[in-house]
């Protein structure tokens, strides 16, 4: 087959887990099925920054930062390119796809946050998301998603046949995420001014990431563990100033390290340097940082929500993300119990090994092939 991958949405460093998904899909896809031909459609911002062995990169004359122009290009020029390049299928990896595609169209939908957490969006952007994602999903031949929860949501909200929606789990690249040496950890701490002991949270500053409750919980943690700090890392956006103001109002300026976005090559050592990884999110499509922390040998405290329980299994300590007290007590419990920490680390390493990017790419390709054949057995 000739398979196109629509990566026009990609803004490196600004789209979180969907960038991790795309990079690893492109890295593995030709490796698991070299008999196919692959074309990767990229925008001006990401040209030269993403690619893979056996994947031809097609640089398109559009910028992802201009969302209206990107959507217009996707709806008009991309179908023409799909026909011109004689594609058999087009995988759109960024939640939107051409409504009228001349080849088999497969869409990746990471989650339905715009439906499940509408308060996180302004009125007009919410209307835009609801419209464009619904039309993309309903016009696609098939939809890929990341968890059983998202699969159920997509089938229910968009009225799709269950056979048209498949789950492909993400993974942590074990060649990248592993326990780093003490020398690497020391160098990383020196580079970013990180303290000897710190709790790590990697996330964007969007409301559903639950910074408000985490910071409130950290006040209690500091009272009982004055030696510990909190490091916040991730793509920064419109929520930055709110978080900074909250840190200041709680008197935590000296205790919270607010680093923002870091180069990807430094992230694995950041995990290894942490005493604990916390993930108190209110909503997730998958929660890949949990697997990355597992693979890095760090104990994890995370929200008891779908799909994090689906991803973490029994390898994390779960907390109620709506309870400040529960967040604080969960973190303090792990920090104060060496035996529990060691148990969580061992279980986390085992759990991380149960997921693989090669398996994800293979399952995605198998599903694309089934969709291209009209799901005929």
C-alpha positions as CSV (number, residue, x, y, z in Angstrom):
1,X,0.0,0.0,0.0
2,X,0.9,3.7,-0.4
3,X,0.0,5.3,2.9
4,X,0.0,9.1,3.5
5,X,0.4,10.5,7.0
6,X,-1.2,13.9,7.6
7,X,1.1,15.7,10.1
8,X,0.0,19.2,9.1
9,X,-1.2,20.0,12.6
10,X,2.3,19.5,14.2
11,X,3.8,22.4,16.1
12,X,7.0,20.9,17.7
13,X,7.0,21.3,21.5
14,X,3.4,22.6,21.6
15,X,1.0,19.7,21.0
16,X,2.0,17.4,23.8
17,X,1.2,13.7,23.6
18,X,0.0,13.9,20.0
19,X,3.6,14.9,19.0
20,X,5.0,11.8,20.9
21,X,2.5,9.6,19.1
22,X,3.3,11.0,15.6
23,X,7.1,10.9,16.1
24,X,7.1,7.3,17.2
25,X,4.5,6.2,14.6
26,X,6.8,7.7,11.9
27,X,9.9,6.1,13.5
28,X,8.4,2.6,13.6
29,X,6.0,2.3,10.7
30,X,8.4,1.4,7.9
31,X,10.3,-0.8,10.3
32,X,7.3,-3.1,11.0
33,X,6.0,-3.1,7.4
34,X,8.8,-2.1,4.9
35,X,6.8,-3.5,2.0
36,X,4.5,-0.4,2.0
37,X,5.4,3.1,0.8
38,X,4.9,6.0,3.2
39,X,4.5,9.7,2.5
40,X,4.6,12.2,5.5
41,X,2.9,15.6,4.8
42,X,4.4,18.3,7.0
43,X,4.0,22.0,7.5
44,X,6.6,24.7,7.2
45,X,7.3,24.8,11.0
46,X,8.1,21.0,11.3
47,X,9.8,20.5,8.0
48,X,13.2,18.9,8.7
49,X,12.2,18.2,12.3
50,X,10.4,14.9,11.9
51,X,10.9,11.9,9.7
52,X,11.8,8.2,9.6
53,X,13.8,5.7,7.7
54,X,11.7,4.6,4.7
55,X,9.3,7.6,5.0
56,X,9.3,10.2,2.2
57,X,8.7,13.7,3.6
58,X,6.4,16.1,1.6
59,X,6.8,19.7,2.6
60,X,3.5,21.6,2.3
61,X,3.2,25.3,1.9
62,X,1.1,26.0,5.0
63,X,1.8,26.9,8.6
64,X,0.2,25.0,11.5
65,X,0.2,28.2,13.7
66,X,-2.5,29.6,11.4
67,X,-5.2,27.1,12.2
68,X,-7.8,28.4,9.7
69,X,-5.3,28.3,6.9
70,X,-4.1,24.9,7.9
71,X,-7.7,23.5,8.0
72,X,-8.4,25.1,4.6
73,X,-5.3,23.5,3.1
74,X,-6.2,20.2,4.7
75,X,-9.7,20.3,3.1
76,X,-8.6,21.5,-0.3
77,X,-5.0,20.9,-1.2
78,X,-4.4,17.6,0.7
79,X,-7.1,15.6,-1.1
80,X,-5.5,16.7,-4.4
81,X,-2.1,15.6,-3.2
82,X,-3.5,12.3,-2.0
83,X,-4.9,11.6,-5.5
84,X,-1.8,13.0,-7.3
85,X,0.5,10.8,-5.1
86,X,-1.7,7.7,-5.8
87,X,-2.3,7.0,-2.1
88,X,-4.3,4.0,-1.0
89,X,-5.0,5.5,2.4
90,X,-4.4,8.7,4.4
91,X,-3.9,8.6,8.1
92,X,-4.7,12.0,9.7
93,X,-2.9,12.1,13.0
94,X,-4.2,15.4,14.4
95,X,-7.9,15.1,15.2
96,X,-9.0,16.6,11.8
97,X,-9.1,15.2,8.3
98,X,-10.4,16.0,4.8
99,X,-14.2,15.7,4.7
100,X,-14.1,14.6,1.1
101,X,-11.1,12.3,0.7
102,X,-10.5,10.5,-2.6
103,X,-8.7,7.6,-0.7
104,X,-9.4,5.6,2.4
105,X,-9.4,8.1,5.3
106,X,-8.3,7.1,8.8
107,X,-8.4,9.6,11.6
108,X,-6.7,9.6,15.0
109,X,-8.8,11.1,17.8
110,X,-6.8,11.3,21.0
111,X,-9.8,12.1,23.3
112,X,-13.0,14.0,23.5
113,X,-11.9,16.7,25.9
114,X,-14.0,19.3,24.1
115,X,-17.1,17.2,25.0
116,X,-16.1,15.9,28.4
117,X,-14.5,19.1,29.7
118,X,-16.1,21.9,27.7
119,X,-15.3,24.5,30.4
120,X,-11.6,24.4,29.3
121,X,-12.4,26.2,26.0
122,X,-13.8,29.5,25.1
123,X,-17.2,29.6,23.4
124,X,-16.1,30.0,19.8
125,X,-13.1,27.6,19.9
126,X,-15.4,25.0,21.5
127,X,-17.9,25.4,18.7
128,X,-15.1,25.1,16.2
129,X,-13.7,21.9,17.8
130,X,-17.1,20.3,18.1
131,X,-17.9,21.0,14.4
132,X,-14.6,20.1,12.8
133,X,-13.9,17.0,14.8
134,X,-17.4,15.6,14.4
135,X,-17.3,16.1,10.6
136,X,-13.8,14.6,10.4
137,X,-14.8,11.5,12.4
138,X,-18.1,10.9,10.6
139,X,-16.6,11.3,7.2
140,X,-13.6,9.1,7.9
141,X,-13.7,5.4,6.9
142,X,-12.2,4.5,10.3
143,X,-11.0,6.1,13.6
144,X,-8.0,5.2,15.7
145,X,-7.9,6.2,19.4
146,X,-5.8,5.5,22.5
147,X,-8.0,3.9,25.1
148,X,-11.1,1.9,25.6
149,X,-12.7,4.9,27.3
150,X,-12.1,7.1,24.3
151,X,-13.3,4.3,22.0
152,X,-16.6,4.1,23.9
153,X,-17.0,7.9,23.8
154,X,-16.3,8.2,20.1
155,X,-18.8,5.4,19.2
156,X,-21.5,7.0,21.5
157,X,-21.1,10.7,20.6
158,X,-20.5,10.3,16.9
159,X,-22.8,7.3,16.3
160,X,-20.0,5.2,14.6
161,X,-20.1,1.5,14.1
162,X,-17.8,-0.1,16.8
163,X,-15.8,-2.0,14.1
164,X,-14.8,1.4,12.6
165,X,-13.0,2.5,15.9
166,X,-9.9,0.8,17.1
167,X,-7.6,1.3,20.1
168,X,-3.8,1.4,19.7
169,X,-2.0,1.9,22.9
170,X,1.0,4.3,23.2
171,X,4.3,3.3,24.8
172,X,7.5,4.7,26.4
173,X,10.5,4.2,24.1
174,X,12.7,2.0,26.3
175,X,15.8,3.0,24.3
176,X,15.2,6.6,25.6
177,X,13.4,6.2,28.9
178,X,15.4,4.2,31.4
179,X,17.1,4.8,34.7
180,X,20.0,7.3,34.1
181,X,23.3,7.2,35.8
182,X,24.1,9.3,38.9
183,X,26.5,11.3,36.8
184,X,23.8,12.1,34.2
185,X,21.3,13.0,37.0
186,X,23.8,15.3,38.7
187,X,24.6,17.1,35.5
188,X,20.9,17.6,34.7
189,X,20.2,19.0,38.2
190,X,23.1,21.4,37.8
191,X,22.0,22.5,34.4
192,X,18.5,23.4,35.5
193,X,19.1,24.3,39.2
194,X,17.1,21.4,40.5
195,X,17.2,20.5,44.2
196,X,18.3,17.2,45.6
197,X,14.7,16.0,46.3
198,X,11.8,17.0,44.1
199,X,8.3,16.0,43.0
200,X,7.9,16.1,39.2
201,X,4.9,17.0,37.1
202,X,5.1,17.2,33.3
203,X,2.0,18.7,31.7
204,X,0.7,21.7,29.8
205,X,-0.8,24.5,31.8
206,X,-4.4,23.9,30.6
207,X,-7.1,23.8,33.3
208,X,-7.7,20.1,33.3
209,X,-4.1,19.5,34.3
210,X,-5.3,20.4,37.9
211,X,-2.5,22.7,38.9
212,X,-4.8,24.5,41.3
213,X,-5.3,21.5,43.6
214,X,-1.8,20.2,43.2
215,X,-0.3,23.5,44.4
216,X,-2.8,23.6,47.3
217,X,-1.8,20.0,48.2
218,X,1.9,21.0,48.0
219,X,1.3,23.6,50.8
220,X,0.5,20.7,53.1
221,X,3.3,18.6,51.7
222,X,5.8,21.4,52.5
223,X,4.5,21.7,56.0
224,X,5.4,18.0,56.7
225,X,8.3,17.7,54.3
226,X,10.1,21.1,54.2
227,X,13.0,19.5,52.3
228,X,11.0,18.6,49.2
229,X,10.4,20.9,46.1
230,X,8.0,20.7,43.2
231,X,9.2,20.9,39.6
232,X,6.7,21.8,36.9
233,X,7.7,21.1,33.3
234,X,5.8,21.2,30.0
235,X,4.5,23.2,27.1
236,X,3.4,26.6,28.4
237,X,0.4,28.5,27.2
238,X,-2.4,30.8,28.3
239,X,-2.6,29.3,31.8
240,X,1.0,30.3,32.7
241,X,0.2,33.5,34.5
242,X,-2.7,32.0,36.5
243,X,-0.3,29.3,37.8
244,X,2.5,31.7,38.6
245,X,0.0,33.9,40.5
246,X,-1.3,30.9,42.4
247,X,2.3,29.9,43.3
248,X,2.9,33.4,44.6
249,X,-0.4,33.7,46.5
250,X,0.4,30.4,48.4
251,X,3.9,31.6,49.3
252,X,5.6,28.9,47.2
253,X,8.0,31.0,45.0
254,X,11.0,29.5,46.7
255,X,9.7,25.9,46.6
256,X,8.3,25.5,43.1
257,X,10.6,25.3,40.1
258,X,8.6,26.4,37.0
259,X,10.8,25.4,34.0
260,X,8.4,25.5,31.1
261,X,9.2,23.6,27.9
262,X,12.5,21.7,27.8
263,X,14.4,20.1,24.9
264,X,13.2,16.5,24.5
265,X,16.7,15.1,25.0
266,X,16.7,16.4,28.6
267,X,13.3,14.9,29.6
268,X,14.4,11.3,30.3
269,X,17.0,12.4,32.8
270,X,14.5,14.7,34.5
271,X,12.3,11.7,35.2
272,X,15.2,9.8,36.6
273,X,16.2,12.7,38.8
274,X,12.8,13.0,40.5
275,X,11.9,11.5,43.8
276,X,8.3,10.9,42.6
277,X,6.2,11.6,39.6
278,X,2.7,13.0,40.2
279,X,0.0,13.1,37.6
280,X,-3.2,14.6,39.1
281,X,-4.9,15.3,35.8
282,X,-8.7,15.5,35.6
283,X,-9.0,14.3,32.0
284,X,-6.6,12.3,29.7
285,X,-6.8,10.6,26.3
286,X,-4.0,8.2,27.4
287,X,-1.5,9.7,29.9
288,X,1.8,8.8,28.3
289,X,3.9,10.5,31.0
290,X,2.8,7.8,33.4
291,X,4.5,5.1,31.2
292,X,7.6,7.3,30.7
293,X,7.9,7.7,34.5
294,X,7.5,3.9,34.9
295,X,10.2,3.2,32.3
296,X,12.5,5.7,34.1
297,X,12.3,3.9,37.4
298,X,10.3,6.5,39.2
299,X,7.3,5.8,41.6
300,X,4.1,7.3,40.3
301,X,1.1,8.9,42.1
302,X,-1.8,9.5,39.6
303,X,-5.5,10.2,39.3
304,X,-8.0,7.4,39.7
305,X,-9.7,8.2,36.4
306,X,-10.2,6.5,33.1
307,X,-8.0,5.8,31.2
308,X,-5.1,6.3,33.7
309,X,-6.3,3.2,35.5
310,X,-6.3,1.4,32.2
311,X,-2.8,2.5,31.4
312,X,-1.2,2.2,34.9
313,X,-2.7,-1.1,36.0
314,X,-1.6,-1.8,39.6
315,X,1.8,0.0,39.2
316,X,0.8,3.4,40.5
317,X,-0.7,4.8,43.7
318,X,-4.1,6.2,42.7
319,X,-5.6,9.3,44.3
320,X,-8.9,11.3,43.9
321,X,-7.8,14.3,41.8
322,X,-10.7,16.4,43.1
323,X,-9.5,16.1,46.7
324,X,-6.5,18.3,47.8
325,X,-6.2,16.2,50.9
326,X,-6.0,12.9,48.8
327,X,-3.3,14.3,46.5
328,X,-1.2,15.5,49.5
329,X,-1.7,12.2,51.4
330,X,-0.9,10.0,48.4
331,X,2.3,11.9,47.7
332,X,3.4,11.9,51.4
333,X,2.6,8.2,51.7
334,X,5.0,7.3,48.8
335,X,7.7,9.7,49.9
336,X,7.6,8.3,53.4
337,X,7.6,4.6,52.7
338,X,10.8,3.2,51.1
339,X,9.3,-0.3,50.7
340,X,6.2,1.1,48.9
341,X,8.4,3.2,46.6
342,X,10.6,0.2,45.7
343,X,7.4,-1.9,45.0
344,X,5.9,0.8,42.8
345,X,9.2,1.2,40.9
346,X,9.4,-2.6,40.2
347,X,5.8,-2.8,39.1
348,X,6.2,0.3,36.9
349,X,9.2,-1.1,35.1
350,X,7.2,-4.3,34.4
351,X,4.1,-2.4,33.3
352,X,6.1,-0.1,30.9
353,X,7.5,-3.3,29.2
354,X,4.0,-4.4,28.3
355,X,3.6,-1.5,25.8
356,X,5.6,-1.0,22.6
357,X,5.7,1.5,19.8
358,X,6.3,-1.3,17.3
359,X,3.1,-3.0,18.4
360,X,1.2,0.2,18.1
361,X,2.5,0.9,14.6
362,X,1.7,-2.7,13.6
363,X,-1.8,-2.6,14.9
364,X,-2.4,0.8,13.3
365,X,-1.3,-0.5,9.9
366,X,-3.4,-3.7,10.3
367,X,-6.5,-1.5,11.0
368,X,-5.7,0.8,8.1
369,X,-5.5,-2.2,5.8
370,X,-8.9,-3.5,7.1
371,X,-10.4,-0.1,6.5
372,X,-9.0,0.1,3.0
373,X,-10.7,-3.3,2.3
374,X,-14.0,-2.0,3.7
375,X,-13.7,-4.2,6.8
376,X,-14.5,-7.3,4.7
377,X,-13.0,-10.4,6.4
